[in-house]
């Protein structure tokens, strides 16, 4: 039987709505939680698109799609903490953890993947703890500088790590390698938020090597810039904001940190040998 006229059109329209509603409702039931210390939500599934809002670790977002977009993006909605309005946008899958069974998640849109840099940090492997200065000389060559500091010998090398200029310090206690420090050099960018992006690149590299950090901290010592993400880099340089993440393996403690004071920013990754911590402390006391 054919349905004619306006009444028929209304019936068809309502039928279509009821067919769509169950899918939309089921999508809203799926939640993800921000796992990074902070993450951007973008207007489009593209890291070069405008940032709608920056959300902090632990923020819960609702999925607006039944699966991933372009293989690595979730389309989400959330209530803005700034305006109270409900917004929607795209967030990287690596920035969140699922709060539902992922077995039913599928890729709903196959497109050419966006070009993304894969950081393969040559120097972020675990160290050969306990080796001598001679061993490092044979492996790395002549250091740019070396000195004795608080009872420990320090050998410094200038290198590039994940495409960033870096000073690497090998620190020895009683001629045994006990600590390694990567200090990423301050390039004084015009946009100070570049410090935050570099910190994120370093964290991504460490996550690829060691998995999710055991601890992630974002500490505000002064809340003046907290609600304005565009000024977070400035907050770091003034000492208002400090970030750090910590990993632990059977042999090593790894800490990445970003902080600053008086317009000087320090971005550091430090490796410490667990079994040589007592020796390191003793050498500093002697």
Secondary structure, DSSP 4 states (H G I P E B T S, - for coil): ----HHHHHHHHHHHHHHHHHHHHHHHHH-EEEE-SSEEEEESSSSTTSPEEEEEETT-EEEESSSEEETTTEEEEEEE-TTT--EEEEEEEGGGEEESS-GGG-EEEE--PPPP------TT-SPP-TT--HHHHHHHH-S-SEEEEETTEEEEEEEEEETTEEEEEEEEEETTEEEEEEEEE-----SSTTHHHHHHHHHHHHHHHHH-S-SEEEEEES--TTTT-GGGHHHHHHTTSEEEEEEEE-SSEEEEEEEEEETTEEEEEEEEEEGGGHHHHHHHHH-
